[in-house]
Amino acid sequence: MMEKTNTDWVAMSDKAIIGTIGAYIRHQRLEQNKTQAQVAEDAGINRWTLSQIENGESITLATLIQILRALDLIHLLNIFTIEETISPIEYAKLKEKKKKRARPKPKTNDSNGDLGW
């Protein structure tokens, strides 16, 4: 039987989302063949806390980050990266300001009094 791979996060309650995250953590821990005690020690938390999240109980964001680090899953947070984008109008304005030709630099007088003696 195939597992459902597409989760409708919008339709889920907060409790259901927490439960799904906990199940994911349990699945990843077992895939890595680690005990709750091993992951808890690596994360710097107690085993009971890890058990709580795996059973669908709420934990702090800091604890979740510690668990993701211990399971080497911190890359999952890449989704929160903010990428700067430029609008087509701003791009056109920048392109307009771009230099189109070179101009020689104006000659400047040596103002520090050096007469070359």
Secondary structure by P-SEA (a helix, b strand, c coil): cccccccccccccaaaaaaaaaaaaaaaaaaacccaaaaaaaacccaaaaaaaaacccccaaaaaaaaaaacccccccccbbbbbbcaaaaaaaaaacccccccccccccccccccc
